[in-house]
């Protein structure tokens, strides 16, 4: 079973993908791959090189990628590729990956870390897209209210808005972020 339709990012990538599709793909997955490499002892520079190498490999394998529901979501496929490439890199450079080492690459803790980082990257993308779709002050009200945990009254006073406008900002940004989340989940069967 292939990824349904061409409206999904992975579906478009499979069919050659535009530069914008690849840019969106990199924006979506770069942080998780880089974070995984850092977690396993690579320096910032080495983690950046590693991330680039994985992304280059993905440009080769994704056009032939077939989604098979029984094998799990795309994030599982991606983790397998990243994990294998990290093992290859550590073995080829005789690199000892901090306290995590090669054996921890398949641990339950490591899998949980991957899932947590995946969700964080997804949240970042949803908020980034929502922030670009609203006025800066609207997003700032949302951010101060929900992320910084300011009271609605404090946000309203700080941004010179009515309390009702603060609540409207929360609802508007939340809906936009949810819309992005729903789109990504339908695209990639997260």
C-alpha positions in Angstrom: 0.0 0.0 0.0 1.5 3.3 -1.0 0.9 6.6 0.8 -2.6 7.7 -0.2 -2.9 10.5 -2.7 -0.5 13.2 -3.7 -1.7 15.8 -1.2 0.6 14.4 1.5 4.2 15.7 1.8 5.6 12.1 1.6 3.4 11.4 -1.4 4.7 14.5 -3.2 8.2 13.6 -2.3 7.7 10.1 -3.7 6.7 11.7 -7.0 9.8 13.8 -7.2 8.7 16.7 -5.0 9.3 20.3 -5.5 11.9 22.4 -3.9 9.3 23.6 -1.5 8.3 20.0 -0.6 11.9 19.2 0.2 12.3 22.3 2.2 9.2 21.4 4.2 10.5 17.9 4.7 13.8 19.1 6.0 12.1 21.7 8.3 9.9 18.9 9.7 12.6 16.3 10.4 15.9 18.1 10.8 15.6 18.8 14.5 14.7 15.2 15.5 17.6 13.7 13.5 20.1 16.3 14.8 18.9 15.9 18.4 19.2 12.2 18.2 22.8 12.5 17.0 23.6 14.9 19.8 22.0 12.6 22.3 24.3 9.9 21.3 27.5 11.9 21.7 28.1 13.7 18.5 29.4 17.2 18.7 27.2 20.0 17.1 29.4 20.0 14.0 29.4 16.2 13.7 25.6 16.1 14.4 25.0 18.6 11.6 27.1 16.5 9.2 25.3 13.4 10.3 21.9 15.0 9.8 22.9 16.2 6.3 24.1 12.7 5.4 20.8 11.2 6.6 18.8 13.8 4.6 20.8 13.1 1.5 20.2 9.4 1.9 16.5 10.1 2.3 16.5 12.0 -1.0 17.7 8.7 -2.6 15.3 6.3 -0.8 12.1 8.2 -0.4 11.1 8.2 -4.1 11.0 4.4 -3.8 9.5 4.3 -0.3 6.2 2.4 0.0 4.2 3.0 3.1 3.1 -0.3 4.7 0.8 0.1 7.6 1.8 -3.1 9.3 5.4 -1.8 9.6 4.2 1.3 11.5 4.3 5.0 10.9 6.8 6.9 8.9 8.5 8.1 12.1 9.4 4.5 12.9 10.9 4.1 9.4 12.9 7.3 9.9 14.1 6.2 13.3 15.3 2.9 11.9 17.3 4.7 9.2 18.7 7.3 11.6 19.7 4.6 14.1 21.4 2.4 11.5 23.3 5.3 10.1 24.5 6.3 13.6 25.6 2.8 14.3 27.5 2.7 11.0 29.1 6.1 11.8 30.2 5.0 15.3 31.6 1.8 14.0 33.5 3.4 11.1 35.0 6.2 13.2 35.5 4.0 16.3 33.5 6.7 18.1 32.3 6.0 21.7 29.0 7.8 22.0 29.1 9.2 25.5 27.4 7.3 28.3 24.6 6.1 25.9 26.9 4.0 23.6 25.8 1.6 20.9 23.8 -0.7 23.1 21.4 2.1 24.2 20.4 2.8 20.6 17.8 0.1 20.9 16.6 0.7 24.4 13.1 1.5 25.6 14.4 4.8 27.0 15.9 5.7 23.6 12.6 4.9 21.8 10.8 7.1 24.3 13.2 9.9 23.8 12.6 9.6 20.0 8.8 9.8 20.5 9.1 12.8 22.8 11.4 14.7 20.4 9.1 13.7 17.5 6.2 15.3 19.3 8.2 18.4 20.3 9.2 18.9 16.7 5.7 18.4 15.6 4.5 21.0 18.1 7.1 23.5 17.0 6.0 23.1 13.4 2.4 23.5 14.3 3.2 26.7 16.3 5.5 28.0 13.6 2.8 27.6 10.9 0.2 29.2 13.2 2.5 32.1 14.0 3.0 32.9 10.3 -0.7 32.9 9.7 -1.7 35.5 12.3 -0.6 39.0 13.3 2.5 39.0 15.5 0.6 40.5 18.4 -2.0 37.7 18.2 0.7 35.0 18.4 2.5 36.9 21.2 -0.8 37.0 23.2 -1.1 33.2 22.7 2.5 32.6 23.6 2.4 34.7 26.8 -0.9 33.1 27.9 -0.2 29.5 27.2 3.5 29.1 27.0 4.7 31.7 29.5 1.5 31.1 31.6 0.7 34.7 32.2 -2.8 35.6 33.4 -5.2 36.9 30.7 -5.3 40.2 32.5 -1.5 40.5 32.5 -1.3 39.7 28.8 -4.0 42.2 28.0 -2.2 44.9 29.9 1.2 44.1 28.5 -0.1 44.1 24.9 -2.7 46.8 25.3 -5.5 44.4 24.3 -8.9 43.6 25.8 -9.1 40.4 27.8 -11.6 39.2 25.1 -9.0 39.7 22.4 -6.5 37.6 24.5 -9.0 34.8 24.6 -9.7 35.1 20.9 -6.0 35.0 20.2 -5.7 31.7 22.2 -8.6 30.2 20.3 -7.4 31.4 16.8 -3.8 30.2 17.2 -5.0 26.9 18.8 -7.3 26.2 15.9 -4.6 26.9 13.4 -2.1 24.7 15.2 -4.7 21.9 15.4 -5.4 22.2 11.7 -1.7 21.8 11.0 -1.5 18.8 13.3 -4.5 17.2 11.7 -2.9 17.7 8.2 0.4 16.2 9.3 -1.2 13.3 11.0 -3.3 12.5 7.9 -0.3 12.9 5.6 2.0 10.6 7.5 -0.2 8.4 9.6 1.5 9.4 12.8 
